[in-house]
Structures are given as C-alpha cells and as structure tokens.
Amino acid sequence: MGVPPEDIQGNFEHLDVDGSGYLSKEEFHQGLSEFVFSNAPDAPGNFLLGSV
C-alpha cells in the first residue's frame, strides 16, 4: 500500500487502541470506519494508510 516502513509502527500504535499488541476485529473495524467517515485529524483510523 506504499506505507513507508518508518511509519508502520506508529500507525499500528494508533490503531491498537487497547495497547494489546494486536488489532482486534473491533479495532480494525473502528479504524476503517474512522478513516472513511471521521473529520477528526487525530482519529486513530486516519493513520490506517500512513501520511497522505
């Protein structure tokens, strides 16, 4: 998807809301929904594809 390797860890940490080290189905779904629908620049889902 073209995400630079240096951005991957930080993006993952934003999406892993509970800090478990894994993305649950709920965290992934929340992130995808925020990516599509949120206007908040700091919403975790806006880090799904890295910097744009």
C-alpha positions as CSV (number, residue, x, y, z in Angstrom):
1,M,0.0,0.0,0.0
2,G,3.0,2.3,-0.1
3,V,3.3,3.0,3.6
4,P,6.9,3.8,4.4
5,P,8.5,1.3,6.9
6,E,9.3,4.0,9.3
7,D,5.6,4.9,9.7
8,I,4.3,1.4,10.2
9,Q,4.9,1.1,13.9
10,G,3.5,4.5,14.8
11,N,0.4,3.8,12.7
12,F,-0.1,0.5,14.3
13,E,0.2,2.0,17.8
14,H,-2.6,4.5,16.9
15,L,-4.9,1.7,15.6
16,D,-4.2,-0.6,18.6
17,V,-6.4,1.4,20.9
18,D,-6.2,-1.0,23.9
19,G,-2.4,-1.4,23.6
20,S,-2.6,-5.2,23.4
21,G,-0.1,-5.5,20.6
22,Y,-2.7,-7.0,18.3
23,L,-5.6,-5.5,16.3
24,S,-8.9,-7.0,17.2
25,K,-11.7,-7.1,14.7
26,E,-13.3,-4.3,16.6
27,E,-10.2,-2.1,16.4
28,F,-9.8,-2.8,12.7
29,H,-13.4,-2.0,12.0
30,Q,-13.3,1.1,14.2
31,G,-10.2,2.3,12.3
32,L,-11.6,1.6,8.9
33,S,-14.9,3.4,9.8
34,E,-12.9,6.4,11.2
35,F,-10.8,6.5,8.0
36,V,-13.8,6.7,5.8
37,F,-16.2,8.8,7.9
38,S,-14.3,10.9,10.5
39,N,-13.3,14.5,10.1
40,A,-11.1,14.4,13.2
41,P,-7.5,14.6,12.1
42,D,-6.3,12.7,15.2
43,A,-8.8,9.8,15.0
44,P,-6.9,6.5,15.1
45,G,-8.4,5.4,11.7
46,N,-6.8,8.3,10.0
47,F,-3.4,6.6,10.5
48,L,-4.6,3.5,8.6
49,L,-2.7,4.2,5.4
50,G,0.0,6.5,6.8
51,S,0.7,10.0,5.8
52,V,-1.1,11.2,2.6
